[in-house]
Structures are given as structure tokens and as C-alpha cells.
Amino acid sequence: MSNLHFDLSFEKDDGSGLPGPPMARIFVKFSSSIKGDPNSYISADCVNPTELDDAVDHLQKELEEIRRRGHRLFATATKGERPI
């Protein structure tokens, strides 16, 4: 099972004709479900407040890493371009 729940999709004009500026989207990479339950879950079952805090901290760290990676990708993709 993957330890990562989210990931970053980053698209830029690579000469193949993608119109417009670079675009980033965050997507759910991993989730689990329970038969008959319409929800998708992105954490393990938490049975106490400490486990809940750990799960939330883990998800926040993932999102912060995605933010850093996205900023680097935007900086690289737009280097030399004039701001719109």
C-alpha cells in the first residue's frame, strides 16, 4: 500500500501544442472504501486523538511537499516568459 495519498499533476507547453500557461492540479493518489459506504477515505482508521493528529499531520506534510514541488515546476516552466 502506498504511503502517499495525494500527488501533483503538472502540465506545460512542451512543444506538443498544449495551449495556455502551465497548469497544476492535486489529485487523490490513494484512497480506500468500505462496501456500501459512498465515501473514500485517505487515512487509516484512527482510534484515538493521537492517531487522528498523526493522520492529519501526515496529510498536511504531503500537501506542503506538493506546494513546494509545484512552485519549483512553475518557476522552471515560466522562466523567461513574461507575466500575463
The 8 nearest C-alpha neighbors of each residue, nearest first, counted from 0:
[[1, 2, 29, 3, 30, 4, 31, 28],
 [2, 0, 3, 29, 4, 28, 30, 5],
 [1, 3, 0, 4, 29, 57, 5, 42],
 [4, 2, 1, 5, 29, 28, 61, 6],
 [3, 5, 29, 28, 27, 41, 2, 30],
 [6, 4, 27, 28, 26, 3, 25, 61],
 [5, 7, 26, 25, 28, 27, 8, 65],
 [8, 6, 25, 24, 65, 9, 26, 23],
 [7, 9, 24, 23, 25, 10, 6, 26],
 [10, 8, 23, 22, 7, 24, 11, 21],
 [11, 9, 22, 21, 23, 8, 12, 17],
 [12, 10, 21, 13, 22, 20, 9, 76],
 [11, 13, 17, 14, 16, 15, 18, 21],
 [12, 14, 15, 11, 17, 16, 10, 76],
 [13, 15, 16, 12, 17, 11, 18, 10],
 [16, 14, 13, 17, 12, 18, 11, 10],
 [15, 17, 14, 18, 12, 13, 19, 11],
 [18, 16, 12, 15, 19, 11, 13, 14],
 [19, 17, 16, 12, 20, 11, 21, 15],
 [18, 20, 17, 21, 12, 11, 22, 16],
 [19, 21, 22, 11, 18, 12, 77, 17],
 [22, 20, 11, 10, 19, 12, 23, 76],
 [21, 23, 10, 9, 20, 11, 24, 8],
 [24, 22, 9, 8, 10, 7, 21, 25],
 [23, 25, 8, 7, 26, 9, 22, 6],
 [26, 24, 7, 6, 8, 5, 23, 27],
 [25, 27, 6, 5, 28, 7, 24, 8],
 [26, 28, 5, 29, 4, 6, 25, 30],
 [29, 27, 5, 4, 6, 26, 30, 3],
 [30, 28, 4, 27, 41, 3, 5, 31],
 [29, 31, 41, 40, 39, 4, 32, 28],
 [32, 30, 40, 39, 41, 29, 33, 42],
 [33, 31, 39, 40, 38, 34, 36, 30],
 [32, 34, 36, 35, 31, 38, 37, 39],
 [35, 33, 36, 32, 37, 38, 31, 39],
 [34, 36, 33, 37, 32, 38, 39, 31],
 [35, 37, 33, 34, 38, 32, 39, 40],
 [38, 36, 35, 39, 32, 33, 34, 40],
 [39, 37, 36, 40, 32, 33, 31, 35],
 [40, 38, 32, 31, 30, 41, 37, 33],
 [39, 41, 31, 30, 42, 32, 38, 43],
 [42, 40, 30, 4, 29, 31, 39, 43],
 [43, 41, 40, 54, 44, 30, 45, 4],
 [42, 44, 45, 41, 54, 40, 31, 50],
 [43, 45, 46, 42, 50, 51, 40, 54],
 [46, 44, 50, 51, 47, 43, 48, 54],
 [45, 47, 44, 50, 48, 51, 49, 43],
 [46, 48, 50, 49, 45, 51, 52, 44],
 [47, 49, 51, 50, 52, 46, 45, 53],
 [50, 48, 52, 51, 47, 53, 45, 46],
 [49, 51, 53, 45, 52, 48, 47, 54],
 [50, 52, 48, 54, 45, 49, 53, 55],
 [53, 51, 49, 55, 50, 54, 56, 48],
 [54, 52, 50, 56, 51, 55, 57, 49],
 [53, 55, 51, 57, 52, 56, 50, 42],
 [54, 56, 58, 52, 57, 53, 59, 51],
 [57, 55, 53, 59, 54, 58, 52, 60],
 [58, 56, 60, 54, 55, 59, 53, 61],
 [57, 59, 61, 55, 60, 56, 62, 54],
 [58, 60, 56, 62, 61, 57, 55, 63],
 [61, 59, 63, 57, 58, 62, 56, 64],
 [60, 62, 58, 64, 59, 63, 65, 57],
 [61, 63, 65, 59, 64, 60, 66, 58],
 [62, 64, 66, 60, 65, 61, 59, 67],
 [65, 63, 67, 61, 66, 62, 68, 60],
 [64, 66, 62, 68, 63, 67, 69, 7],
 [65, 67, 63, 69, 64, 68, 62, 70],
 [68, 66, 64, 70, 69, 65, 63, 71],
 [67, 69, 65, 71, 70, 66, 64, 72],
 [70, 68, 72, 66, 71, 67, 65, 73],
 [69, 71, 73, 67, 72, 68, 74, 66],
 [72, 70, 74, 68, 69, 73, 75, 67],
 [73, 71, 69, 75, 74, 70, 76, 68],
 [72, 74, 76, 70, 75, 71, 77, 69],
 [75, 73, 71, 72, 77, 76, 78, 70],
 [74, 76, 72, 78, 73, 77, 71, 70],
 [77, 75, 73, 74, 78, 72, 11, 21],
 [76, 78, 80, 74, 75, 73, 79, 21],
 [79, 77, 75, 80, 76, 74, 73, 81],
 [78, 80, 77, 81, 76, 75, 82, 74],
 [81, 79, 77, 78, 82, 76, 83, 20],
 [80, 82, 83, 79, 77, 78, 20, 76],
 [83, 81, 80, 77, 79, 20, 78, 74],
 [82, 81, 80, 20, 19, 77, 21, 79]]
